[in-house]
Amino acid sequence: STSAYWMSESGVMDVMLLPGPSPARVFAQYASLTGVTPLPPLFSLGYHQCRWNYNDETDVRYVHGQFEQLDFPYDVLWLDIEHTDGKRYFTWDKFKFPSPEDLQEELASQGRKMVTIVDPHIKKDAGYPVYQEAHEKGLFIHTKDGKEFDGWCWPGASAYLDFTSAEVREWWAERFGYDKYVGSTPNLYTWNDMNEPSVFNGPEVSMQKDAKSLAGIEHREWHNLYGMYMQRATAEGLLKRNKEQDKRPFVLSRAFYAGSQRWGAIWTGDNACKWDHLVASVPMLLALGLCGITFSGADVGGFLGKGGGYGDPDHELFTRWYETGAYTPFFRGHAHHDSARREPWTFGDETTARLREIAKERYQLLAYWYTTFHVAETTGTPTMVPLWVHYPTDVRTFDAEDQWLIGKDLLVHPVTAQGAVSAEVYLPGTEPWFGVRDGVRYTPDGGTVSVAAPLGTIPVFQRGGSIVPR
């Protein structure tokens, strides 16, 4: 039997039952309630390179130049909080990034995009126009006593915009206009972090539950909605800034809710450079997809290295994580500022060559990923799914969470154990499966097959009778 415990801190819950009966029908029914993932821009399905932080324009040009020199495919280069003027979002450090438009155009001329971080906490500074205007208009969350909420985050003393308000979302969207976000261009996209909302000196690292929105509603009522509303406002801002060009914005968010899939991508937050975090990333992403959040990923290599009290990844852990990430919907490498540099070429020539081939596999399948996202948009079916989604009568698939399907035609089983050089793979159905790299034919017989998987090789299989564009 199955039992569940339900608790609501803030009143009556609405419960909706999805009758199915098939997984495909459940996805369609859920999508009719919460929405679908719009087809993302093609560049966002490539590899993203991030770090807290790339130091300055010289550092950005060096990293980009290395990708070019090494013939290593990537699409997007990211800037974390240190690119700003004192953690004031929508600004640039004029000494480190004196010519951001030129920098973006330089990368764009070679087919690359950039992403900058924009968080919800606004530095309390009367000389900072974003804060001052929002303060004068009364757009911030209040305490239970009606005062402007003051919390501590990256800039220090901060105020938090009320994204549950349509008026505030409209005002926020306007911040992305080129006249407001000076130094931005059509090739710049956005990363919303810390939007749970995160408050360093608050209970459970957030706001007091009795903090109030502009409508007088307590934080406990809308806490889970806050991140989704921020991501929505950001996406709407990117759409408005250039209506002819930005048909499909790209916004990454850490916090999310049912329906966040309508506004952009999600990642699993601050993971660590540990093998068990690599293992855990697979069921996490599968669960997100089943809940409608199909454009999701985990930071390749683990974000928290030395900066989180962990060691930096060695070449084996990083390679295995890179293999895994290359076959998940959102594919980004990221690292803490106290961690050693871990761009793909920092582990030696042999590892660089391996990682390059893995990245090429990702790019060879971009058309397939794009098509799978189209299916997600039109049917609600996730891009990355557990085996039981397409084999719902096979009980052997029910608890399989170390392998997955991309669409219907590719089966992936990453190697996530230190020192392992093979994998035990379960192949469902009655049709044969073919090793993508070697073309070996496997006929399902109800058991597993042992597949060699030396470092740099991820077991991937194509369903017999299918056509996968490359």
Buried (B, 14 or more C-beta within 10 A) or exposed (E): EEEEEEEEEEEEEEEEEEEEEEBBBBBBBBBEEBBBBBBBBBBBBBBBBBBBBBBBBEBBBEBBEBBEEBEBBBBBBBBBBBBBBBBBBBBBBEEBBEEBBEBBEBBBEEEBBBBBBBBBBBBBBEEBBBBBEBBEEEBBBBBEEEEBBBBBBBBEEBBBBBBBBEEBBEBBBBBBBBEBBEBBBBBBBBBBBBBBBBBBEBEEBBBBBEBBBBEEBBBBBBBEBBBBBBBBBBBBBBBBBBEEEBEBBBBBBBBBBBBBBBBBBBBBEBBBBBBEBBBBBBEBBBEBBBBBBBBBBBBBBBBBBBBBEBBBBEBBBBBBBBBBBBBBBBBBBBBBBEBEEBBBBBBEEEBBBBBBEBBBBBBBBBBBBBBBBEBBBEBBBBBBBBBBBBBBEBEBBEEBBBBBBBBBBBBBBBBBEEEEEEBEBBBBBEEBBBBBEEEEEBEBEEEEBEBEBEBBBBBBBBBBEEEBEE
